[in-house]
Amino acid sequence: MDTVEPLPFSLDVDAQEERTVFRLVGELDMATAPQLEEALRTGEHENASEIVFDLRGLSFLDSMGLSALLRARAAGRDGHRKVSFVRGGDVVSKVMQLTKMDDRLDWIDPPEERDEAV
């Protein structure tokens, strides 16, 4: 039986004029959640009216990773920003369903698909 090596966590920040997209890849867990929080503290999203967290690249999400996403959501919603999420794969979706977070977060289509529709 082949085992799949976990992908190391990485994060790509695409800061556009009105929207900043955080593309998350790999495992967002206790060890890597601080990297997301640090990226949010750098202020690359300060001028954005919309912040999007793209979860499609995540292969794993634990409670600490989920907590980091919820803190990111709260920090971004400071009165003049919209914070949205792009649904992840089966593993991430399962965590969202089990914790009932899929009902509490604002879900959108991937930004590139939204841009093509305009």
C-alpha positions as CSV (number, residue, x, y, z in Angstrom):
1,M,0.0,0.0,0.0
2,D,1.4,3.4,-1.0
3,T,1.4,6.2,1.5
4,V,1.0,9.7,0.4
5,E,3.6,12.1,1.7
6,P,2.0,15.2,3.2
7,L,2.6,18.4,1.4
8,P,4.5,21.1,3.3
9,F,2.4,24.1,4.1
10,S,2.8,27.1,1.8
11,L,0.9,30.2,1.3
12,D,0.7,32.5,-1.7
13,V,-0.6,36.0,-1.2
14,D,-2.1,37.7,-4.3
15,A,-2.7,41.3,-3.4
16,Q,-4.7,43.1,-6.0
17,E,-6.3,46.5,-5.9
18,E,-9.5,45.7,-4.2
19,R,-9.1,42.0,-3.3
20,T,-6.4,39.9,-1.6
21,V,-6.4,36.2,-2.1
22,F,-4.6,33.9,0.3
23,R,-4.0,30.5,-1.5
24,L,-3.3,27.9,1.1
25,V,-1.5,24.6,0.2
26,G,-0.6,21.5,2.2
27,E,-1.3,20.9,5.9
28,L,-2.8,23.8,8.0
29,D,-2.3,22.5,11.5
30,M,-0.8,23.3,14.9
31,A,2.7,23.6,13.5
32,T,1.8,25.8,10.4
33,A,-1.1,27.9,11.6
34,P,1.3,30.6,12.9
35,Q,2.5,31.1,9.3
36,L,-1.0,32.1,8.2
37,E,-1.4,34.4,11.2
38,E,2.0,36.0,10.5
39,A,1.0,36.6,6.8
40,L,-2.1,38.4,8.0
41,R,-0.1,40.6,10.4
42,T,2.2,41.7,7.5
43,G,-0.7,43.9,6.3
44,E,-0.5,42.9,2.6
45,H,-4.3,43.0,2.6
46,E,-4.8,46.4,4.2
47,N,-6.1,48.2,1.0
48,A,-8.4,45.3,0.0
49,S,-12.1,45.6,0.4
50,E,-12.3,41.8,0.0
51,I,-10.1,39.0,1.4
52,V,-10.5,35.5,0.0
53,F,-9.0,32.4,1.6
54,D,-8.6,29.7,-1.1
55,L,-8.7,26.3,0.6
56,R,-8.5,24.1,-2.5
57,G,-4.8,23.3,-2.0
58,L,-5.1,22.2,1.6
59,S,-4.6,18.5,2.1
60,F,-5.2,18.6,5.9
61,L,-6.9,20.8,8.4
62,D,-6.9,20.3,12.2
63,S,-8.5,22.3,15.0
64,M,-5.6,24.7,15.2
65,G,-5.7,25.4,11.5
66,L,-9.5,25.9,11.7
67,S,-9.0,28.3,14.6
68,A,-6.4,30.2,12.6
69,L,-8.9,30.6,9.7
70,L,-11.6,31.8,12.1
71,R,-9.2,34.4,13.6
72,A,-8.3,35.5,10.1
73,R,-12.0,35.8,9.3
74,A,-12.6,37.9,12.4
75,A,-9.5,40.1,11.9
76,G,-10.5,40.8,8.3
77,R,-14.0,41.7,9.1
78,D,-13.2,45.1,10.7
79,G,-16.2,46.9,9.3
80,H,-15.0,47.6,5.7
81,R,-13.9,44.3,4.3
82,K,-15.7,41.2,3.1
83,V,-14.0,37.9,4.0
84,S,-14.8,34.9,1.9
85,F,-13.6,31.3,1.4
86,V,-13.2,29.0,-1.6
87,R,-14.2,25.5,-0.6
88,G,-11.4,22.9,-0.2
89,G,-11.3,19.2,-1.1
90,D,-13.0,16.4,0.7
91,V,-10.8,16.4,3.8
92,V,-11.2,20.1,4.4
93,S,-14.9,20.0,3.6
94,K,-15.4,17.2,6.1
95,V,-13.8,19.3,8.9
96,M,-16.0,22.2,7.9
97,Q,-19.2,20.0,8.0
98,L,-18.3,18.3,11.3
99,T,-17.7,21.6,13.0
100,K,-20.7,23.2,11.4
101,M,-18.4,26.0,10.0
102,D,-19.6,25.4,6.5
103,D,-22.9,27.1,7.5
104,R,-21.2,30.0,9.2
105,L,-18.6,31.0,6.6
106,D,-19.2,32.9,3.4
107,W,-18.4,30.6,0.5
108,I,-17.6,31.8,-3.1
109,D,-16.5,30.5,-6.4
110,P,-12.7,30.6,-7.0
111,P,-11.7,34.2,-7.9
112,E,-10.5,33.3,-11.4
113,E,-13.9,31.8,-12.2
114,R,-15.6,34.8,-10.9
115,D,-13.4,37.1,-12.9
116,E,-14.2,35.2,-16.1
117,A,-17.9,35.5,-15.5
118,V,-17.7,39.3,-15.3
